[in-house]
Amino acid sequence: MSGVVVTDNAAAGRYEAHVDGRLAGFAEYQLTDALVVFTHTEVDPAFEGQGVGSAIARHALDGLVAAGTRKALPVCPFITGWIQRHPEYLAITYGAAPSRAD
C-alpha cells in the first residue's frame, strides 16, 4: 500500500503505521538484549486488506536486518505467518531452522 508511513514508537514499544496522518495499525514488541519479541499486531478495520500489516512487518524486520544486533521472536500470529510467507527473514528469526538452500 502506498502512503503508509511506518515508524518505531519506542516509548510505546510498538511500530506504528499511519495513512494520511491517521493511525492505521501497530505491532507491539518487547526488547531483550538479544531479541525483539513481537507480541501483538493490530490493523484498524478501515485499513484491513490494504497492506498495512505487511508494511509494519517489513519495516520492523528490515530494521532488524540492518541493525544486525537482535533476532525476531514472533509470538504474535500475524508476524509469525508473515515470516512464514517471507522466508528471507528466517535468518533473523530466533529458533528458526537454518536454511538448507545452497
Secondary structure by P-SEA (a helix, b strand, c coil): cccbbbbbcccccbbbbbccccccccccccccccccccccccccccccccaaaaaaaaaaaaaaaaaccbbbbcccaaaaaaaaaccccccccccccccccc
